[in-house]
Amino acid sequence: MYLVLGAAGSGRREVLADLIEGGLGEGDRPSVLLSERERAGAADARLGRVARWRPLPEAAVDAEFPADATHVFIVLDGRRNPVDQIEAFKAWLAGNAAEVARVLCVVDCQLAQRHPKLLAWFEACIHFSDAVLLNHREGVPNKWVGDFRAKFEDRFYPCLFEYVKEGRVRNPALVLAPVARRMSHVFDEQEWIAADDEDEAKDGDEDEMKPEEDHYLERRAGGRRVHEIPRIEDFLPGPGE
């Protein structure tokens, strides 16, 4: 099971088609789940079997689990908050006893360079990602691309960075290798940590433990995220990819 992050228009389906064609074997049966809001694209014919998913209230999704597929690729909605979608798919995957092999993020370098305010949005996506695919580098200075990558490597992000050229990556099998390299533990076995001081047991009781919560999934008492990110739809020109 793979999750594919990235903004609408970043070339996610073209890159995914290349990964499927170059990274899977003849006997593999891939299945791709696209958001109901994604318009049909030129690369769709190369994706194999394609189905649609749609969001539901209360951090849930409506999607049919493709039980006979060997590899399932879920392309998140490139116009909605990726953190909300990850929270919803975490519950959906758990309900289907499915595990995430890798989370992939396709970065539209032209979009990121044009809108520096989107850095926080890309940081959130890369926080959850095992492999980051730098796409649409045409016209973007090499120094900018190098500095963008260095922002994460200097902070010891373990994710793999790969360049995309004409919709292709150099080693699709390496990108799809089911080895976790993400900062986030949201899809891992739940860990327990000591509660904060105000949450600790009183009157001499032993320290209480609480489930570890992902940095981006934390919510305030009123329900808003503790760490909010920009609305990607405010930076995109029009619907579809």
C-alpha positions in Angstrom: 0.0 0.0 0.0 1.4 3.4 -1.1 0.2 6.9 -0.5 1.1 9.6 -3.1 1.2 13.2 -1.9 1.6 16.4 -3.8 -0.2 19.4 -5.2 -2.6 19.2 -8.1 -0.7 19.8 -11.3 2.6 18.5 -9.9 2.6 15.5 -12.3 1.8 12.8 -9.7 0.0 10.5 -12.0 2.6 10.7 -14.7 5.3 9.9 -12.2 3.2 7.1 -10.7 2.8 5.6 -14.2 6.6 5.5 -14.6 7.0 3.9 -11.2 4.4 1.2 -12.0 5.9 0.5 -15.4 9.5 0.5 -14.3 9.3 -0.7 -10.7 6.8 -3.6 -10.8 7.1 -7.0 -12.4 4.9 -8.7 -15.1 3.0 -10.7 -12.5 2.2 -7.7 -10.3 -1.4 -6.4 -10.3 -1.4 -2.7 -9.4 -4.5 -0.8 -8.5 -4.7 3.0 -8.2 -7.3 5.0 -6.1 -7.8 8.6 -7.2 -9.9 11.2 -5.5 -13.4 11.7 -7.0 -12.4 15.3 -7.7 -9.4 14.4 -9.9 -10.2 14.9 -13.5 -9.2 12.3 -16.1 -5.6 12.8 -17.3 -3.4 11.6 -20.1 -1.4 9.3 -17.8 -4.4 7.5 -16.5 -4.3 4.8 -19.2 -0.9 3.8 -18.0 -2.0 3.3 -14.4 -3.7 0.0 -14.8 -6.9 -0.4 -12.8 -8.2 2.9 -11.5 -11.0 3.4 -8.9 -12.2 6.5 -7.0 -12.4 7.4 -3.4 -14.2 10.2 -1.7 -13.9 11.9 1.7 -16.5 11.5 4.4 -17.1 13.6 7.6 -15.2 12.8 10.8 -11.9 12.0 9.2 -13.1 9.1 7.1 -13.0 8.0 3.5 -15.3 6.0 1.2 -13.2 3.6 -0.8 -13.4 0.0 -1.9 -10.5 -2.0 -0.8 -8.9 -3.7 -3.9 -8.3 -7.1 -2.3 -6.9 -8.8 -5.4 -4.2 -6.2 -6.1 -0.5 -6.8 -5.3 0.2 -3.1 -5.0 -2.3 -0.4 -4.2 -1.5 3.3 -4.8 -3.7 5.9 -3.2 -3.3 9.4 -4.7 -4.4 12.0 -2.2 -6.5 14.9 -3.3 -4.0 17.6 -4.5 -6.4 20.4 -3.5 -7.2 19.4 0.0 -5.3 19.4 3.3 -2.9 16.4 3.2 -2.8 16.1 7.0 -6.6 15.6 7.2 -6.4 13.0 4.4 -3.6 11.1 6.1 -5.6 11.0 9.3 -8.6 9.7 7.4 -6.6 7.0 5.5 -4.9 5.9 8.7 -8.3 4.8 10.0 -9.3 3.3 6.7 -6.1 1.3 6.4 -6.4 0.0 10.0 -10.0 -1.0 9.2 -8.8 -3.1 6.3 -5.8 -4.5 8.1 -3.5 -2.9 5.5 0.0 -1.5 6.1 1.7 1.3 4.3 4.8 0.3 2.4 5.8 3.8 1.5 4.6 7.4 1.3 5.7 9.2 -1.8 5.7 13.0 -2.3 5.9 14.7 -5.7 7.2 18.2 -5.3 6.3 20.8 -8.0 9.5 22.8 -7.8 8.1 25.6 -10.0 5.1 26.0 -7.6 7.3 25.9 -4.5 9.8 28.5 -5.9 7.0 30.8 -7.0 5.2 30.7 -3.6 7.7 30.7 -0.6 4.7 30.7 1.8 4.1 27.1 0.7 7.3 25.9 2.3 5.3 24.9 5.4 2.9 22.9 3.3 5.7 21.0 1.6 7.4 20.5 5.0 4.2 18.8 6.2 4.1 16.5 3.2 7.8 15.6 3.5 7.4 14.9 7.2 5.2 12.0 6.3 7.2 10.8 3.2 9.7 8.1 2.6 10.7 9.3 -0.9 10.5 12.9 -2.2 10.4 13.2 -6.0 11.5 16.7 -7.3 9.5 17.4 -10.4 9.0 20.4 -12.7 12.5 21.7 -12.3 12.5 23.4 -15.7 13.3 27.1 -15.3 14.1 26.7 -11.6 17.7 27.6 -10.7 19.8 24.6 -9.6 20.8 26.6 -6.5 17.1 26.9 -5.4 16.6 23.1 -5.9 19.8 22.4 -3.9 18.8 24.7 -1.1 15.3 23.2 -0.9 16.7 19.8 -0.6 19.4 20.9 1.9 16.7 22.4 4.2 15.7 18.8 5.0 19.0 17.0 4.7 20.6 19.5 7.1 17.9 18.6 9.6 18.6 14.9 9.1 15.4 14.0 7.4 15.8 10.3 6.5 13.6 10.4 3.4 15.1 9.6 0.0 15.3 12.5 -2.5 15.2 11.7 -6.2 15.0 13.9 -9.3 12.3 13.6 -11.9 13.1 14.2 -15.6 10.4 14.2 -18.2 8.1 12.3 -15.9 10.7 9.6 -15.1 12.8 8.7 -12.1 16.2 7.0 -12.4 15.4 3.9 -10.3 11.7 3.2 -9.8 12.4 0.0 -7.8 14.4 2.0 -5.3 11.6 4.5 -4.9 9.1 1.7 -4.3 11.2 -0.4 -2.0 9.1 -1.0 1.1 11.6 0.4 3.6 10.4 3.1 6.0 12.4 6.3 5.8 9.9 8.9 7.1 10.0 11.2 10.0 6.5 10.5 11.0 5.5 7.3 13.0 1.8 7.8 12.2 1.6 4.5 10.3 3.9 2.5 12.6 2.9 0.5 15.7 1.7 3.0 18.3 4.2 4.1 20.9 3.5 5.3 24.4 5.2 8.3 26.0 5.1 9.9 29.5 2.3 12.4 29.9 3.0 16.1 30.2 3.2 17.6 33.7 -0.4 18.8 33.7 -1.6 15.3 32.6 0.5 13.3 35.1 -1.2 11.5 37.9 -1.5 13.3 41.2 -1.3 12.3 44.8 1.8 10.2 44.5 0.5 7.9 41.7 2.9 6.6 39.1 3.5 8.7 36.0 0.8 8.1 33.4 1.5 7.2 29.8 -0.3 8.4 26.7 -0.2 7.4 23.0 2.4 9.4 21.0 0.6 11.8 18.7 2.1 13.0 15.4 3.3 16.6 15.3 0.9 17.5 12.6 -2.1 15.6 13.9 -2.3 17.3 17.3 -5.4 19.3 17.9 -6.4 22.1 20.3 -9.3 21.8 22.7 -11.6 23.5 20.0 -10.6 21.0 17.3 -8.2 23.1 15.3 -4.7 21.8 14.5 -1.9 22.9 16.8 0.4 23.1 13.7 -1.6 24.5 10.8 -0.4 24.6 7.2 -1.3 26.9 4.3 -4.4 26.1 2.1 -2.9 24.6 -1.0 -6.0 25.4 -3.1 -5.3 29.1 -2.6 -2.1 28.8 -4.6 -3.4 26.7 -7.5 -4.9 28.1 -10.7 -7.8 25.8 -11.5 -9.4 22.4 -11.0 -7.8 19.2 -12.3 -4.3 18.1 -13.0 
